Structure formats: C-alpha cells, structure tokens
C-alpha cells in the first residue's frame, strides 16, 4: 500500500508486524481502506485474520469491506457480560476462535 498518510502507514506497519491495533477516526479518514488492503494482503499469504469491532454498527460496515467482523465481546465468548471479570481470561483462552487466530 503506497497511498497512505504517515499515521496510516504507521498503523499498517504495526499490523504487519503482528501488533494489535485500534483504528480510530472520523468517517472518511481511511480506516476501512487500510483494513481492506491489510486483510487482502494477509489472506493472500495464508494468514487467518479476525476483525473485531467495539460496536455492531462498526461490524456491519467492516463486514462489507473485509468479508466478516464481530464484536470483541462475541469473539471472546463474553457476549452479554454474563461472566465475572475473574472468569473472562478462562473464557477467552478456552475459546476456539482465540486459538484459531493466535499464531
């Protein structure tokens, strides 16, 4: 990807290095553009990518862009907050989706 601002390029580089990244910005700032390019590139390399969002609306938008997204709560198995904070680590670590993504 070569049409990125400095901050977009930094986010892309961090994601490429395996870091978890939170992309924040107003509408039209390139969040979906970066995600689409990154996910396409990684999938071509055989990587298993899971996109999580903090809201259902963000998931709807990004699902159209990258072909699938889910809230962090759904991905972690803590969908409705039913678990005590002391239980959440066990719930996440024993979740199949977690093991599919950890590489």
N, C-alpha and C positions, 0 to 999 in steps of 0.2 A: 504494500500500500504506500503510495508516494504522494498523495494529495492531502496530507494531514497537517494540522497545526502542530506547534511544538507540544502542547499539552495532550492532544490526541495521540501524537506519536509516542509520547512517554507512556500513556495508558496501553497502547498497543504493544510496546516493547515489554512492559511489565507482564502483560498477559502472556506474551510469547515465552517469557522466562519462567512461566508457571505460577506467577503470583495471582492471588485472588484480587480482583479489582472491583471497586464500586464506581460506576459511571453516573455522574450527576450533571444536570444541566437543563436549561430551558428547552422547549420544543425547538427543533430545527438546528441544534448545535452539533449534530453528528453522532449521537450515541448509537443509534440503530445502524448507521453507516459503518462505524467501527466494528460493531458486533457482527454484522453480516460478513464483512471481509475476514475477520478473525476466525469465525466459526467455519466458513467455507474453506479457508486455508488449512485449519487444523483437521477437519474431516478428510480432506484430500490426503493428509499424512497418516490417516488411520486413527486419529485421536478420538476418544469418547468425550464429548463436550456436553455439559448440562448447564443451561442458563437458568439462574434463579432470579426472581424479582421480589421486591418487597410488597407489591400490590397486585391484585388480579388484573387491574387495568394495564399495568406495565407488562404483565404476562401476555395479555391479548395482543398488544402492539408488537411485542418482540416475537411471539409465536409466528406471526405472519412473516416476519423478517428472517428468522433463523430456523423456522420449522420446529418449534417446540420450546416451551418455557413453563416453569411452575414457580409458585411462591416458595420462598425459603422454608416456610412452615410446612407446606405439603411435602417438599423434597426431604426434609429432615424427619418426617413422621410425627411432627408436633402440630398437626393441622389446626386444632381448635384450642390449643393452650391447656389441654387436659393434664399434662404432666407437670409434676413438681420440678423446680429447677434442678434438684439433685438427681432426677431421673433422666433429664434430657440428654446427657452425654451417652448414657447407655442406649437410649432410643436411637440416637443418631448413629453410633458406632455399630449397632446391630441392624442397621437399615441396609437392604440390598443396594439401593440407589447410591449410598455413600461408597460402598465397596466398588461399584461399577465405575465411579468417577476417580477415585484415588488411584494415582498412577505412580 
